[in-house]
């Protein structure tokens, strides 16, 4: 076997020296290209790099908290859309002769003070609570994200005005504001309650979106897009929003459970939803005066409310853990 150090076979250093700097550069580039096509995990050149969202989805699928909370929420959504799947009765059909009676065949949760089936009302109450929570969260997220994102991107006087306005809204107690604003509303629909939640809930999302946009617009890729002549609309939609929306999603997911609990609180105080609307808060309010004589009237709607709020809070915690790079 020939010796690589023999005079007729120069080594790598000699070859590079003889060929010159241009050959060395070509060799380094060819090696870099060949290494670039290799995946450090052992994959081939066609393996795509993982993004924050793909990593988050992979972590969520392995998180038992996310799986359990997602199954509970999926069940709540299904019975909210089709409550007749598990409850064939009418929540407004009552029989005073069965007032406050306990569990009976076909009526596992007993009857309330008006003789209505507690099981049927608990199932149909999920529709109202989930609808209020989802619609209020969407309204808060959209309004707060738009106002906070624009203020954080443009800055200046608009940012100063928004900061002072949010401070004013933060100074209003939520429950007291609901007692004052909703006490003059006579509508029995869910829209006044949703409007009140959006009115007092957007400042929190606005501050989160503002801080996230301010952080994102200082990154190098945004500065490069600005230097290349990209418009403000393009930078907001293509470069800043996808990288600033994660904190908003986390806060909105956790807040959804809070809005469901707030609706029940306002309905319990008599200024939220009103009959004939079927709501867990209304049933809890009606049952509170007879909790000693008929505890089942309070147990089931309160338990359903607690499980629903807990499921959304658990989901928000799981999403936060998956999207927060500091926790990786």
C-alpha positions in Angstrom: 0.0 0.0 0.0 1.6 3.4 -0.9 2.6 5.7 1.9 0.6 9.0 1.7 3.7 10.9 2.9 5.8 9.8 -0.1 7.1 12.6 -2.3 4.8 11.6 -5.2 1.6 11.8 -3.0 1.3 15.1 -1.3 -0.8 15.4 1.9 -3.9 17.7 2.2 -1.9 20.7 3.4 0.5 20.4 0.5 -2.4 20.0 -2.0 -4.2 23.1 -0.6 -1.0 25.1 -0.6 -0.2 24.1 -4.2 -3.7 24.7 -5.5 -4.1 28.1 -3.8 -6.8 29.8 -1.7 -9.5 29.4 -4.3 -9.3 25.6 -4.2 -9.4 25.7 -0.4 -12.5 27.8 -0.5 -14.2 25.4 -3.0 -13.3 22.4 -0.8 -14.8 24.1 2.3 -18.0 25.0 0.4 -18.4 21.5 -0.9 -18.0 20.1 2.5 -20.4 22.6 4.0 -23.1 21.7 1.4 -22.7 18.0 2.1 -23.0 18.6 5.8 -26.0 20.9 5.4 -27.9 18.1 3.8 -27.4 15.8 6.8 -29.9 15.8 9.6 -28.2 15.8 13.1 -30.9 13.4 14.2 -30.0 10.9 11.5 -32.5 12.0 9.0 -31.9 12.5 5.3 -31.5 15.7 3.3 -35.3 16.0 2.9 -35.9 16.4 6.6 -37.6 19.7 7.2 -36.5 21.9 10.2 -39.0 21.9 13.1 -40.7 25.2 14.0 -42.0 26.4 17.3 -45.5 25.2 16.5 -44.4 21.7 15.4 -42.3 21.4 18.6 -45.3 22.6 20.7 -47.7 20.2 19.0 -45.3 17.3 19.6 -45.0 18.2 23.3 -48.7 18.6 23.7 -49.4 15.2 22.3 -47.2 13.7 25.0 -48.7 15.8 27.9 -51.3 13.9 29.8 -52.7 17.2 31.2 -53.4 18.4 27.6 -55.0 15.1 26.6 -57.3 14.9 29.6 -58.4 18.5 29.4 -58.9 18.2 25.6 -61.2 15.2 26.0 -63.3 17.0 28.7 -63.6 20.1 26.5 -64.4 18.0 23.4 -67.2 16.3 25.4 -68.5 19.7 26.5 -68.5 21.0 23.0 -70.3 18.0 21.7 -73.1 18.2 24.3 -73.3 21.9 23.8 -74.1 21.4 20.1 -76.2 18.3 20.5 -77.5 18.1 24.1 -80.2 15.7 23.1 -77.5 13.0 22.6 -77.4 12.4 26.4 -80.5 14.3 27.6 -83.9 13.6 26.0 -86.0 15.8 28.2 -86.9 19.4 28.1 -85.0 21.7 30.5 -88.1 24.0 30.8 -90.5 21.2 31.5 -91.3 21.3 35.3 -93.7 19.6 37.7 -94.2 21.3 41.0 -95.4 18.0 42.5 -91.7 16.8 42.3 -90.2 19.9 43.8 -86.8 19.2 45.5 -87.2 15.4 45.2 -84.0 13.4 45.0 -82.8 10.9 42.5 -85.4 8.7 40.8 -85.3 6.2 37.9 -84.8 8.2 34.7 -83.9 11.3 36.7 -80.5 10.6 38.3 -79.8 14.1 39.6 -83.3 14.7 41.1 -85.4 17.8 40.7 -85.0 21.5 41.6 -87.4 23.8 43.5 -89.6 24.2 40.4 -89.8 20.5 39.7 -87.4 20.7 36.7 -85.1 17.8 36.0 -81.6 18.8 37.3 -79.8 16.4 35.0 -81.4 17.9 31.9 -80.8 21.4 33.0 -77.2 20.6 33.8 -76.6 19.2 30.3 -78.3 22.1 28.6 -76.5 24.6 30.8 -73.2 23.6 29.2 -74.4 25.2 25.9 -74.8 28.6 27.4 -71.6 28.6 29.5 -69.4 27.3 26.7 -71.0 29.7 24.2 -70.4 32.7 26.5 -66.8 31.7 27.3 -65.8 31.0 23.7 -67.5 34.1 22.1 -66.2 36.4 24.9 -62.7 35.1 24.5 -62.7 35.5 20.7 -64.0 39.1 21.1 -61.4 39.9 23.8 -58.5 38.3 21.8 -59.4 40.1 18.5 -60.0 43.5 20.0 -57.1 43.4 22.4 -54.6 42.0 19.8 -55.5 44.6 17.2 -55.3 47.5 19.5 -52.2 46.3 21.4 -50.4 45.1 18.3 -50.9 48.4 16.4 -49.8 50.5 19.5 -46.7 48.3 20.0 -45.8 48.5 16.3 -46.2 52.2 15.7 -45.5 53.5 19.2 -45.5 57.2 19.8 -48.6 59.0 20.9 -50.9 56.1 20.1 -49.0 53.9 22.4 -49.1 56.4 25.2 -52.9 56.9 24.7 -53.6 53.2 24.7 -51.5 52.7 27.9 -53.5 55.3 29.8 -56.8 53.9 28.5 -55.9 50.4 29.7 -54.9 51.8 33.1 -58.4 53.3 33.4 -60.1 50.0 32.6 -57.8 48.1 35.0 -59.1 50.4 37.8 -62.7 49.2 37.3 -63.5 46.1 39.5 -65.0 43.5 37.2 -67.9 42.3 39.5 -68.8 45.9 40.5 -68.7 47.0 36.9 -71.0 44.1 36.0 -73.5 45.0 38.8 -73.6 48.6 37.5 -73.6 48.1 33.8 -75.8 44.9 33.5 -78.4 46.0 36.1 -79.9 48.4 33.5 -80.1 45.7 30.8 -83.4 44.0 30.3 -82.4 41.6 27.5 -82.5 37.9 28.3 -80.0 36.9 25.7 -76.3 36.2 26.2 -75.0 39.2 24.1 -75.1 41.8 26.9 -73.0 39.6 29.1 -70.5 38.9 26.3 -70.3 42.6 25.4 -69.5 43.4 29.1 -66.8 40.8 29.2 -65.2 42.1 26.0 -65.4 45.7 27.3 -63.5 45.0 30.5 -61.4 42.1 29.2 -59.5 43.5 26.2 -56.9 45.6 28.2 -55.2 42.4 29.5 -54.8 40.9 26.0 -53.8 44.3 24.7 -50.9 44.6 27.0 -49.7 41.1 26.2 -50.0 41.8 22.5 -48.2 45.1 22.8 -45.2 43.7 24.6 -45.0 40.8 22.3 -45.0 43.0 19.2 -42.4 45.3 20.6 -40.1 42.4 21.3 -40.7 40.9 17.8 -40.2 44.0 15.8 -36.7 44.4 17.2 -35.5 41.1 15.7 -33.1 41.1 12.9 -35.4 39.5 10.3 -37.9 42.4 10.8 -35.1 45.0 10.4 -34.0 43.2 7.3 -37.5 43.2 5.8 -37.8 47.0 6.6 -34.4 47.6 4.9 -35.6 45.7 1.8 -38.6 48.1 1.6 -41.3 45.9 3.0 -44.5 47.8 3.9 -45.9 48.0 7.4 -48.8 45.7 6.5 -46.5 43.0 5.2 -44.2 43.2 8.2 -47.1 43.0 10.6 -48.8 40.1 8.8 -45.9 38.1 7.5 -43.1 38.6 10.0 -44.4 40.0 13.4 -47.8 38.4 13.9 -46.7 34.7 13.5 -43.9 35.3 16.1 -45.9 37.4 18.5 -49.2 35.5 18.7 -48.1 32.7 21.0 -48.4 34.7 24.3 -51.9 35.9 23.3 -53.1 32.3 22.6 -51.8 31.2 26.0 -53.5 34.0 28.0 -56.7 33.7 26.0 -57.0 30.0 26.6 -56.6 30.4 30.4 -59.0 33.4 30.4 -61.7 31.3 28.7 -62.3 29.4 31.9 -62.3 32.6 33.8 -65.0 34.1 31.6 -67.2 31.0 32.2 -66.8 31.4 35.9 -67.5 35.2 35.6 -70.8 34.5 33.7 -71.9 32.1 36.5 -71.0 34.7 39.1 -73.0 37.5 37.4 -75.9 35.1 36.9 -75.7 34.1 40.6 -75.9 37.8 41.5 -78.9 38.3 39.3 -77.4 40.7 36.7 -76.1 38.1 34.2 -78.3 35.7 32.3 -81.9 35.6 33.2 -84.7 33.0 32.9 -85.8 31.4 30.7 -82.2 31.0 29.7 -80.7 27.8 31.1 -77.5 28.5 32.9 -75.4 26.9 35.6 -75.2 30.3 37.3 -78.9 30.6 37.4 -79.4 27.1 38.8 -76.7 27.7 41.5 -78.4 30.9 42.5 -81.8 29.2 42.8 -80.3 26.2 44.7 -78.3 28.3 47.2 -81.4 29.1 49.4 -82.2 25.4 49.7 -78.8 23.9 50.0 -79.6 22.2 53.4 -82.8 20.7 52.3 -81.9 19.6 48.8 -78.1 19.7 48.3 -78.4 17.9 45.0 -79.8 21.0 43.4 -76.5 22.8 44.0 -74.1 19.9 43.7 -74.5 19.0 40.1 -74.5 22.4 38.3 -71.7 23.6 40.6 -69.7 20.4 39.9 -70.2 20.8 36.2 -69.0 24.4 36.4 -66.0 23.5 38.4 -64.9 20.7 36.0 -65.4 23.0 33.0 -63.3 25.9 34.4 -60.6 23.5 35.6 -60.4 21.8 32.1 -59.9 25.1 30.3 -57.3 26.3 32.9 -55.4 23.0 32.6 -55.5 23.3 28.8 -54.1 26.9 29.1 -51.3 25.7 31.4 -50.4 22.9 28.9 -50.3 25.3 26.0 -48.2 27.7 28.0 -45.7 25.1 28.8 -45.5 24.0 25.2 -45.1 27.5 23.7 -42.7 29.0 26.3 -39.1 28.5 25.1 -37.8 29.2 28.6 -39.5 26.0 29.8 -37.8 23.7 27.3 
